[in-house]
Amino acid sequence: MAFFCLLFKFIHTPQRSFRAFTKTLESFHKEHPSLKDLQLEDVISLAGIWQDRLARSLILKKDYRRIDFEKVKLLESVLAKGGAQVFMRHGEQKLSKRLLEMQPERLRKIEMMRNPENLQNPITDISLVEVLAVGIIFSHLKEKNGKNFSIHTSANKRASQVAKCLGSLTQTDPDLLPKLTCINYPDGEKFPSHYLQRELSSGVLPWEKESIDYIVGAGTYAKIMDQIKEELRAPYAPDLCTIYLTHTQQINSVQKLNHLPLKRISHLGMIILVEDAVFDFPTGIFQ
């Protein structure tokens, strides 16, 4: 258990939440040292029980998503095919008091995408409960299929914290991969907020070359596309599952390079690539 305690010393988030997560994780591993021989239905039921235990520890009043059996069954069959690249969207961004009070919503979204909020905001307690379930499922599939795991993350805290949570459950040390990091909206001196509100009706920047290069900087679109293309060309390893914790721009790049519709997937949603196919999990393993 020392590994898990040491890991969470490096996660900068409200300490109460991660103390609760660490304590829950220690209890989970003590009660269930191995998931290899469990049936999938039992693992899903177990994950739900431990979600509830963590939620009670966090005194969580909001609803969190439940696991969808059919989606986990599909995930199991996908990972059983061999090696896989899993591009996963980050957890839900916890907002500061300043952002929570900000109106209209599109202005709040613009400010969420500016630093320091974009880089430093942690994940919400809801995402903490949900990533516990994701980690339990991946831990089971790792043991069952004899897979090696690697986890790469962006520098943004809402991604790196998810990576560390998944790493603690799968006993995998995550590493920072800068190319996965989220773009930043420019500060108010370059583009005042009222101007960006006119340009971005919902506060969200579409994955279009002209818009990306205009708002973020010339060459940004091509750079991200090339970086993701490089990752997709990584040598195929039949016993390796690589998880990338990243953001909408990188996931849109994966979609475009694989001729999929461009869409914004939910927190902890995934696109999974195996040797000869691509699988879309827009809500991840959740209902």
N, C-alpha and C positions, 0 to 999 in steps of 0.2 A: 504493500500500500504506500510505501515511501515514495515510489515513482509518481503516483497520482497527486500526492500532497505537494511534492516539489514542483510538479507541472503547473499547478494552479497559483503558485506564488508569482508567476509571470503574467497572470491575467488581471488586467486593471479594470475592474468593474465594481459595483457596489459589493462590499465584502460579504454582506449577509447572504446575498444570492449564491455566491460561489462557495461559501462555507456550507450552505445547505446542499448544493450540488455535490461537493466533495464528500460530505458525510453520507449522502444517499449512495454515491458511487462506491464508497468503501463497504457499505452494508450490502450492496448488490453483489459485489465480487466475493464477499465473505459467504453469502448465502448461495451463490451460483458461480463457483469457480470455473465451470465449463458449461458451454451451451451446445456443444458439438452433437450430442446424442438426442437432443430434444426435437420433437416434431415442430414444424413451422407454426402450426396453430397454437402450440403451447408457448413458443417464443413470443408470438404476437400478444397473447394473453398476458404473459409475464411483463412485456414492455408496457402494456397499459396499466398494470398494477403499480409498476415503479414510477410511471408518469404521475399517477395519483398520489403516491407517497411524496414525491418531490414537490408537487403542487401544494400539498398540505403544509409541508415545511416552509414553503415560500409564502404561505397565506395568500395564494393566488385566487383572485375573485373573478377573473375573466376566463372565458372558455378557451381551451386549447384543442388542437386537432387530434383526432383519433386515427389509428392506423387502419388502412384499407387492406383487407386480406388479399384481394385479387391483385393489387399493385405489388404487394410484397412477393406474392407467388410469381408474378412476372419478373420482378427483380431477381429472384432466386434463379429462374431459368436463364435469364440474360447473363448473370455472372458465372453460371455453370458452363457457358459456351467457351470460356477461356479468358484471355486477358481483356481488360476493359479500361476505358477512360471515362471518368464520371465528372462532368462539369456541373457543379452544384452552386446554386445561388446562396448568398449569405443569409444570416439570420435577420430577424426584424430589428430595425435600428431604434434604440431607446432614445427618446427625445429629451432634451434639456427643458427646463421650465420655460425658458425664453421661447423655444420653438413650439411648445405646447400651447402657448398663449397667442401665437402668431396667426393672423388671418390676412387674406384668404388662404385656402389650403395650397394653392399653387405657389404662393410666396413662401410658405413653410417648406414645400418640397425644394424650391430653389435654394433656400438657406441650408437645408439638410445636405445638399450636394456641394456646399462650400466648406473650406477648412476654417476652423478646426473641427467642426461637427462631423464632416464627412469622414475624416480619418480617425477621430477619437471616440465617437459615440459607441458604447457597448451594445450588446444584444439585450432584448427584453427578457423578463422572466418567462414569458410564454415560449419564446424561442429556446430557452434553456430546458424547459420541460419537453419540448418537441425534439430537440437534438438528442436528448437522452434516449428517446425511443428509436431514433435513427441509428444511434451508435449501438444499441443492443441488437438491432437487426443486422447491421453490418458485422458486428462481432460474431454472431451466430454463423453468418454466411462465410466469413473468413475461416472459422474453425472447420465448418462442414466441408468446404471445398478445398481446404489446404492452400489457400491463396496467400500471397504476400501482398501487403498494402503499402502504398506510399501516399502521403497527403501533402499537397502544396497549397499555400494560401496567399492571398493578397495582404498588403500591409494594413488594410482597413480593419479596425477592431471588430466590427460586426461579422467579418469573415474569419479573422484569425482566432477569435474566441470559439467559433464553431469548430474550426480545425483542431484546436486543442482539446475540446470536449470529445470529438470523434477519436482523436489520437489516444486519449486516456482510456476509452472503451475498447479500442482495437489494439492497444499497446503498440502504437505507431508514433514516432516522433515527427510532427509536422515541420516543414521548412518553408521559409519565405521565398516566394517567387514574384519579384516585382512586376513582371508583365501582367499579372492577374489583378493589379491594383486598380481601383476605380478612378475614372476621370474626375477632375474637380471643375465645378463651375467657376468662372473668373470672379474676382472680388468686385465690390461696388464701384471702384475707381475706373475699371475698364468697362464693365457693363452694369450700370445701376439696376437695382432690383425692378424698378418700374418698367425699364426697357426689356428685361428678360421676361417679365410677366406678359408683355405684348408678344414677344417672340415665341414663348412657350406657353400655350394656352392652359396646359395641365401642369406646368412646371417640370415636365419630363422631356428630355432631349431625345428626339427620334434618332434611330441608327441610320442616318443618311449622311453621306460624305460631305455634302455642301454644308449642312447644319452643324455637324460635328467640328469640321475644320474652321468654320466661322466663329463658333462660340468658344471652343476649347483651344484651338490653335492649328495652323496649317500643318498638314501631314499626319494629324492624330489618327484619323480614320484608317489610312493605309498602314500606319505603324501597328495598330492593334490587330488589324486583319492579318498582317504578316507574322506577328508574334503568335497568334493562335494557329495559323497555318503551320508554323514551325513545330508547335506542340503536337498537332495532329499527325505529323510525319514521324513522330517518335517510333523507334523500332518496336514491333509487336512482341510482347512477352506473354506467353499463354498462362503463366501462373501469377501475373501481376495485375492488381486493381489499383489504378491511380486516381485519386480524388483531387479535384481542383476546386478550392473554395474561392469564388470569384463574383463578378457583377454582371449587370445586364449587358453592358457593351461587349464583354468577352463572350457571353452566352449568345447574344445576337450574331456575333462573328461565327460561332460554331454553327448556328442555324443557317446562316447565309452560305457558308462554305459547304454545307451538306444539303443545300437546296430545300431547306425547311422554311415554313412561314415564319416571319419575324414576329415574335411576341414576347411579352414580359411574363416570365414564369413566376410562380409564388416563391416566398422564402423557403429555402431548402428543397425547391424544385430541382430537377436534374435532367440533363441530356446525357445519355450513355452510349458510347461508341464501342463496338466490338469489331472484330476483324472484317466482317462482311455486312454489318447492319448498324442502324442508328435507332435508338429507342428514346421516346419522349415521355418524361414523367413531369408534367407541368406543375403538379401539386406534390411532387415527391412521392412518399409512401403513404400520404394522408388522404382522407376522404375529401 
